[in-house]
Amino acid sequence: MAEMIEIRWHGRGGQGTVTAAKVLADACLSSGRHVQAFPEYGPERAGAPLRAYNRISSKELRMHCPVLNPQIVSVVDATLLDSINVGDGATKDAIFVVNTSKDPKEIRAKLKAGEGQKVFTVDASKIAMECIGRSLPNAPMLGAICKVTNIVSLDSLLEDVRKSFGKKFAQKIIDGNLEATKRGYGEVKEG
């Protein structure tokens, strides 16, 4: 793992984007790393665009500002590709993970991804509908990010999904999120 990995999440209020960043941070913290997870949004309501950030490091983190040059960009809502430059500041070897049913090559072209950048897609909304019964794509996106980055093991991630969702939800919802995370891990595609 690089000394520090920075992730920028793009989503809309109510999709679980902020929760996903926090769950990923918890999973990395459980595996002995230093982490940050924080959102950036104004007084907007559900449906408004927002960003969330993660920093994951083997050393203590002293930086407290938005992620400007992410190595990983997670796009929880693909409609944002038409209105926001999600690739702004991304590193030359950045990894993009986009929630869409479209082919990764089509998304690569839309992003104008550079030669060293990797683009992955996963139909996280469909997975969430099938596993949870609602279009909350955060759990499948976590699984996909886990798979393509190897930041944390799937087992560690599942344990932290269980802990995080277990505080708030019934067992049926927890089981649905665990299944959605596993499916996101298994169904992510590279283009």
Number of C-alpha atoms within 10 A of each C-alpha: 10 9 8 16 17 21 25 26 26 24 25 23 17 16 19 17 29 24 20 25 25 23 25 26 25 24 25 23 17 15 14 11 18 18 23 21 20 17 18 12 13 9 5 11 11 10 11 13 20 20 22 23 27 25 24 24 20 14 11 11 14 7 9 9 8 18 19 14 18 26 21 25 25 29 25 28 20 18 14 16 16 10 9 11 10 20 20 11 13 22 17 15 15 21 24 29 27 29 26 20 13 13 15 22 16 12 21 20 12 11 16 11 20 14 8 11 17 19 25 23 27 30 22 31 24 20 27 25 15 14 22 21 12 13 17 23 29 27 32 33 33 27 28 31 27 21 19 19 13 11 18 18 15 19 11 17 27 21 15 22 25 19 15 18 18 14 9 10 12 10 12 11 17 20 18 19 25 24 21 29 29 24 22 29 22 14 16 23 19 15 13
